């Protein structure tokens, strides 16, 4: 029986500890959304407002935002350019022209959320009263801007290029040099194999440069395509200097792109020296390690744009995304080397040694594969818990269905890997193993495609569950109900009864104080009208998370009635 190498065992143990990341708080919004606006949707105003302001659940990026206010004829009623409130980066606003006439107005807005996804929506309102008053049929619409196939394709090619590049480097560094030892040779034989690496893997340099070329090209075109999507303009306009300049200066994607371009330029230098046979073996290996570090840096930079960067606690989310991609790239890239280069490996060796070489490669790859599977499982479970907060969302959201498809393909790859592990121990099974490698590689490419699709889908929020609970305090029973129990507008209802269940009359005052568990959030306080029970009020919840709701009431005899409730606020209504 073949056992994983020592480095693989260490990596496996470390990666199996990654599920501990689930212990971190995991509150996350899919994309930014509106929690408050002025004017509000369908609001009828007696006099024209001086500006329009829209507040979101999270800070926005300052690029490509716009607010366009038009009257019934389509004429602009705003003064031009939207901007972020200097004191509140989650609020964008625009001034309106003075002297707006009575009528119906439409606010079309567009913004860039923290995870780099553009969002847009419509807010209608009316100035003055009359027969044209709004009804529920003119309610606002908002949501994430639909992604484009070209963005998904570029992300897919980026994943493929990184996998070929990283897998080829790691296979050469961590698997191929040890083959001589696996065959029972001394360290000198391993060094001799290193000296004749071109003969051992004649197609390896082509595979390496192919990975670099695909990676560089995908990164190069990613910014113009992303900028055109963010700005809501054509693809051709995305390549113009004004759009590119704004993306580079004001978006996270632009800043990460600049870093990635520097990394790929440095990578071209290290790869040249990696393949330079005029220098010593030791020097070539040092340049190879430098190439690995730069490739890992490209993968890490990618994690700073997208869903992980928008997490409430981005550090563990970014780390998990990075490890997940690195493990997948090692696995799929090494498969490519095994499928493309291994059939031609050792062409100058005798047939018996050539067969032993391939068997040894399969055994070494199987050992490292265990560590990569551990990493994928650990980070995949963490990502599922982080981005899909409710199990039902796996079946009723596009993100959940694609995630299930990706998990199913990974299981198929795992089944192929188990077959390769058995085949590696049998000399007669080498040809069968080659066919399995190609099938496993094909499944891996499909996994990369689904991963690219996931980056452009909204994970969604857990469905809001209305809250209702009763507390007994002294001689009274206090019932609090909150619906829909989501960020945004909610109805708060309070009922106060005696021990027999009869409504207490003569309540003088009811005050609700909402205290957040997160110290960075502000507490809220409001008074409910006390006309009749249950006492009702429509109030705004500004953020998800856990809140302690303190109910304070005064009876006709000035007795204080106090009760505390723990409220877990879900996502958007």
WOGIDA-V288001 format. One record per backbone hydrogen bond with DSSP energy under -1.0 kcal/mol. CO is the residue of the C=O (numbers start at 1). NH is the residue of the N-H. E is the energy in kcal/mol with one decimal. If there is no record, write none. Layout:
co = [CO,CO]
nh = [NH,NH]
e = [E,E]
This chain:
co = [5,6,7,8,9,10,11,12,15,17,18,19,20,21,27,33,36,38,40,43,45,50,52,53,54,55,55,66,68,69,70,71,75,77,83,85,88,89,90,91,92,93,94,95,103,105,106,107,108,109,110,111,112,113,117,118,119,120,121,122,123,124,125,126,127,130,135,136,141,143,148,149,150,151,152,153,154,155,156,157,158,159,160,161,162,163,164,165,166,167,168,169,170,171,171,176,178,179,180,181,186,187,188,189,190,191,192,194,196,197,201,203,204,205,206,207,208,209,210,211,212,213,214,215,216,217,221,222,223,224,225,226,227,228,234,236,237,240,241,242,243,244,245,246,247,251,252,253,254,255,256,257,258,259,260,261,262,263,264,266,267,268,269,270,271,276,280,281,282,283,284,285,286,287,288,289,290,291,292,293,294,295,296,297,298,299,301,302,308,314,315,316,317,318,319,320,321,322,323,324,325,326,327,328,329,330,331,332,333,334,335,336,337,337,342,346,350,351,352,353,354,355,356,357,358,359,360,361,362,363,364,365,366,368,369,370,371,372,373,374,375,376,377,378,379,380,381,382,383,384,390,391,392,392,397,398,399,400,401,402,403,404,405,406,407,408,409,410,411,412,413,414,415,416,417,418,419,420,422,423,426,427,429,430,431,432,433,434,435,436,437,438,439,440,441,442,443,444,445,446,447,448,449,450,451,453,454,462,467,469,471,473,476,477,478,479,480,481,482,483,485,488,490,491,492,493,494,495,496,497,498,502,509,510,511,512,513,514,515,518,524,526,535,537,539,541,545,546,547,548,549,550,551,552,553,554,554,555,559,561,563,565,567,569,571]
nh = [9,10,11,12,13,14,15,16,18,20,21,22,23,24,312,57,55,53,43,126,128,96,94,38,92,35,36,110,108,77,106,74,71,97,93,88,91,60,56,85,54,83,52,79,127,125,70,123,68,121,66,119,61,116,113,145,111,143,109,141,107,42,105,45,103,133,138,139,122,120,152,153,154,155,156,157,158,159,160,161,162,163,164,165,166,167,168,169,170,171,172,173,174,175,176,179,182,183,185,184,190,191,192,193,194,195,196,197,200,201,204,207,208,209,210,211,212,213,214,215,216,217,218,219,220,221,225,226,227,228,229,230,231,233,238,239,240,244,245,246,247,248,249,250,251,255,256,257,258,259,260,261,262,263,264,265,266,267,268,270,271,272,273,274,275,279,284,285,286,287,288,289,290,291,292,293,294,295,296,297,298,299,300,301,302,303,304,305,311,318,319,320,321,322,323,324,325,326,327,328,329,330,331,332,333,334,335,336,337,338,339,340,341,342,345,349,354,355,356,357,358,359,360,361,362,363,364,365,366,367,368,369,370,372,373,374,375,376,377,378,379,380,381,382,383,384,385,386,387,388,393,394,395,396,401,402,403,404,405,406,407,408,409,410,411,412,413,414,415,416,417,418,419,420,421,422,423,424,425,426,429,430,433,434,435,436,437,438,439,440,441,442,443,444,445,446,447,448,449,450,451,452,453,454,455,456,457,571,482,480,478,476,473,497,471,495,469,493,467,491,570,541,539,483,537,481,535,479,504,477,501,498,554,528,552,526,550,524,548,521,514,512,494,492,490,488,569,517,567,515,565,513,563,511,561,508,509,558,555,553,551,549,547,545,487]
e = [-2.4,-2.4,-2.5,-2.4,-2.3,-2.3,-2.5,-2.0,-1.5,-1.9,-2.6,-2.1,-1.8,-2.0,-1.5,-1.7,-3.3,-2.3,-1.8,-2.9,-3.9,-2.7,-2.1,-2.7,-2.3,-2.8,-1.6,-2.5,-3.0,-3.4,-2.5,-1.6,-2.0,-2.5,-2.7,-1.4,-2.1,-1.9,-2.7,-3.1,-2.8,-2.2,-2.5,-2.3,-2.8,-2.3,-2.2,-2.5,-2.9,-1.8,-2.6,-2.7,-2.6,-2.0,-2.3,-2.4,-2.6,-2.4,-2.3,-1.0,-2.3,-2.9,-3.0,-3.2,-2.1,-1.2,-1.9,-1.3,-2.9,-2.5,-1.6,-2.7,-2.3,-2.1,-2.3,-2.6,-2.2,-2.2,-2.4,-3.0,-2.6,-2.2,-2.6,-2.5,-3.1,-2.7,-2.0,-2.0,-2.6,-2.6,-1.9,-2.0,-3.2,-1.4,-2.8,-1.7,-2.0,-1.5,-2.5,-1.6,-1.3,-1.9,-2.1,-2.4,-1.9,-1.9,-1.1,-1.2,-2.1,-2.9,-1.5,-2.1,-2.5,-2.6,-2.2,-2.1,-2.0,-2.8,-2.5,-2.2,-2.7,-2.4,-2.3,-2.3,-2.5,-2.0,-1.7,-2.7,-3.2,-2.1,-1.6,-2.9,-2.6,-2.1,-1.2,-1.3,-1.8,-2.5,-3.1,-2.0,-2.2,-2.7,-2.0,-2.6,-1.6,-1.7,-2.4,-2.2,-1.9,-1.6,-2.6,-2.3,-1.6,-2.2,-2.5,-1.7,-2.2,-2.3,-1.6,-2.0,-2.4,-1.5,-1.8,-1.8,-1.5,-1.1,-2.2,-2.3,-2.1,-2.3,-2.0,-2.4,-2.0,-2.0,-2.1,-2.3,-2.2,-2.4,-2.6,-2.0,-1.9,-2.0,-2.5,-2.5,-1.6,-1.1,-1.3,-1.5,-1.4,-3.2,-2.4,-2.4,-2.2,-2.4,-2.5,-2.4,-2.2,-2.6,-2.6,-2.2,-2.8,-2.3,-2.3,-3.0,-2.4,-2.2,-1.9,-2.0,-1.8,-2.6,-2.9,-2.8,-2.0,-1.5,-1.5,-1.9,-2.5,-2.3,-2.1,-2.3,-1.9,-2.4,-2.5,-2.1,-2.2,-2.3,-2.6,-2.6,-2.3,-1.8,-2.0,-2.5,-1.3,-1.9,-2.6,-2.2,-2.0,-2.6,-2.7,-2.4,-2.6,-2.1,-2.4,-2.0,-2.6,-2.3,-2.3,-2.3,-2.9,-1.9,-1.7,-1.8,-1.3,-1.3,-2.2,-2.4,-2.2,-2.2,-2.2,-2.4,-2.2,-2.3,-2.0,-2.0,-1.8,-1.8,-2.5,-2.3,-2.1,-2.2,-2.6,-2.2,-1.8,-2.4,-2.1,-1.7,-2.4,-2.2,-1.3,-2.0,-1.1,-1.1,-2.2,-1.7,-1.5,-1.8,-2.2,-1.7,-1.9,-2.6,-2.5,-2.2,-2.1,-1.9,-2.1,-1.6,-2.0,-2.1,-1.7,-2.3,-2.3,-2.2,-2.0,-2.2,-1.2,-1.4,-1.5,-1.1,-2.7,-2.6,-3.4,-1.9,-2.6,-2.6,-3.1,-2.2,-2.2,-2.7,-2.9,-3.3,-1.9,-3.1,-2.7,-1.8,-1.6,-2.5,-2.7,-2.8,-2.4,-3.0,-1.8,-2.4,-1.9,-2.5,-2.6,-2.2,-3.1,-2.1,-2.9,-1.8,-3.2,-2.9,-2.3,-3.0,-3.3,-2.5,-3.1,-2.6,-3.6,-2.7,-2.2,-2.1,-1.9,-3.2,-2.9,-3.0,-1.1,-1.9,-2.2,-2.4,-3.2,-3.2,-3.1,-1.8,-1.0]
